Amino acid sequence: MQFEAVRAHENGAKRQVTRLRWVRLGLETAAILALVDRALKREARHRAGLLATTTALAGVTMLDAWGAARQRSAVPVRLHATVTINRSPADVYAFWRDLKNLPGFLRHVEEIDEFDGLTIWRARGPGGLHLQWDAAIVADRPNERIAWRSLEGAGLDNHGSVTFLPGPRGRGTELHVDMGFDPPWGTLGAAVVKLLGEIPEQQLLADLRRLKQILETGEATASDASIHPGLHAARPPEPSSLPLVKGLVQS
Amino acid sequence: MKANCWYGKKQVRVEDVPDPKILNSRDAIVRVTSTAICGSDLHLYNGLMPTLEKGDVLGHEFMGEVVELGTSVTNLSVGDRVVVPFPIACGGCLSCEDGMFSLCENSNPNAWMAEKLWGYSPAGLFGYTHLLGGYAGGQAEYVRVPYADIGPLKVPEGLTDEQVLFLSDILPTGYMGAEMCGLTGGEVVAVWGAGPVGQFAIASARLLGAERIIAIDRLPYRLDLALKRGGATDVINYEETDVAEALREMTGGRGPDACIDAVGMEAHGAGAMYALDRTKQALMLETDRPLALREAIRCCKSGGVVSVVGVYGGLIDHFPMGAIVNRSLTVKSGQCHVQRYMRPLLERIQNGDLDPSFVVTHRLPLSEAARGYDMFLNREDGCEKVVLKAA
C-alpha cells in the first residue's frame, strides 16, 4: 500500500520537474537574446567577455534542452561510503533508526521529523540555501537495512539506503551508505551539487566518521585546528571562534 | 599562556596563545611541568613534515598536573600528576581494543589528509602536523588532552619528572623497537642511532635478553653514553669504521640477528649515496633519507628482523627489496602503541631495572625552547636530550 503511494508521488514529481525544465529553458533563451543585444550595442573591448558569458549560458541552455527532451533528470549524483563501527548491528541500527540522531553527524542535515512512516527533512545547501523535503521510509528491516525516498515536490529528488552488516569475526558493524540526488534544475543543478565546495563522497565519509566517533567514543572528536573552517594553526582557539562548530560538546 | 610555536624552517618562538579549553567531555586540561624536545620534533623544525601551519604549538612529550576535567572523566581528579602518551587514542575502536593505540580510528579529525598520503589514517598526535589531527602540543604551559580517561598515567609519589617523563614517547618507543625483534635470549642486536630512542632500544634489548648489543653512531659522546649507561657491549663509529665489515667481523660472518633503525628520515652518512639522498630531499624528490635503514637491511643476518622505530614520513628511494625477499628478512615497524607499555615500564622504573633520566643532558625553561631546538639539532655541547621546564 505504502509503496504504491510512493510510486504515485514519484510520478507526480517527475511531471512537475519536466514542466519546470521547459519554463527555465524559456527564461534562459530570453536572457541570451538580451545579452546578445547588449553585446552588439557595446564597445568592442567589452564584447569578448559578454560573448563568453553568452556562449557559456547558451551551452548550459542547450544541455538543459537536451535534458528536457529526454524527459529525465540531468546528471544524477550517486554517493557511496562505508565504515566499520565497533558496535553491534543492532546498536548501530537503533541509533540510525532514531532519526533525530542523524543531524548530529550528517553535517548538512539540520532536522528530521518523523510521523506515520513519513519524514520531513530540513537541510542546508550551498550558499546558505535551505532545503526541505518529505521522504518515505521505503524499507525497514531491523538490524539490517533502512531505505528512504523523497516524495513529490522535494525540491531535491533524493533517495538513500543504509545497510548494517556484521563486522569481521562478529566484531562490530560494516556500515554501507548509498545516497542519490537527482537535481531538478538540469545540468546546472548537478554542477551546483558537484561544486558544493567539497567532494560530496568524501564529505559523506567524513559524516560517517563522525557517526563512528559518536558510537565508539561518545561524541564527535574535536582537535584545536579542526574546529575552525579550513586550515588553521593547531593552537587553542580564541573563545569567540568556538560556536562556529555545530554539535561541538562543551562542558 | 606561553607556548612554543612553529613559524617556518628552523623558526620556533615562545608566544602568548589562548589557554586550552575542554572541547569534548572526555578531555582534561593539564598544567605542564616538564616537556621534552624529541628527535622527531627536529623533522618538524627542519620543515620536512608536510601540513605544518605557521603558529602550530609543538610538543608531544609532556607531563604535568590535571587542572580541569570534562564531565565524562571519572578515573582522574584535579591535582593528579600524570604523564601523557603522545598518540591520542579513544580506547573504543577495534584498533584500540587490539592494543594498537597509535592506530586509533577516531582521534584524527583530519583522517582524510592522512589517507591521501598513506592510504589509511593512523591516530592523531599532539603537536605533530595537521595531517595527524591538528592538535596543539605540549611545549606549553597548558595542554588539552583528549580521551583523558584512556591515555594519561598517574605518577606514583617518590618519582621525579625526569624519571617518568619519557614514558610519554621515547622509552616505550625504544622498548617496542627491541620487542619487535622477537628476542628469546642470547641474540646479537645492532642499533643504528645512539640518540635517546637508540639508548632506550639498547637498554630494552638488554632487558629482553640480548647478549651482545652494538651501538652505531658518528658522535663519540653518544657512543660513550651507550656504552656507559645504555647497556651497549660494543660501539661502531661509522665515520671511522665500515659498519658492514665490522658487524660481519663481530658476528663470525653471520650478521646481527636483529637490526634496529632508531635514526629515521634524516640520517647522516658518508659517500655519494648520502650526497644524493640529501640533494633529493632538499629538492623534494624524496621525502626521507633512508641511509640507516638501507644499511640495517644490508647488514642483518639472513632470516633476521629489521625493526624500524625511526620516523619516516613519505617516500624513499633505492629500497633494497631484493635483500628482504631473497634473504627472508622480516621488517617490522610502527609508531609506538605507548598506552600498552606505560604501566609495565613504570614498574621497571619503580623496581630499579631502568632509570630513563640518564639521557637528559640539558634543562632549560620553556621560554628558551628555541635555543633548545638549535642546540639539539646541532648536537652542541654534547646534547642528547633537552627537557623544558614549563612550571
Interface residues (C-beta under 8 A of the other chain):
Chain A: T84 N86 G167 R171 G172 Q202 L205 A206 R209 K212 Q213 E216 T217 G218 E219 T221 A222 S223 D224 A225 S226 I227 L231 H232 A233 A234 R235 P236 P237 E238 P239 L242 L248 V249 Q250 S251
Chain B: A3 C5 V17 P18 D19 P20 K21 I22 L23 N24 S25 R26 T51 E53 K54 G55 D56 V57 G70 T71 S72 C90 G91 G92 C93 L94 E97 E105 N106 S107 P109 N110 A111 W112 G124 G127 H130 G133 G134 Y135 A136 G137 R144 P146 Y147
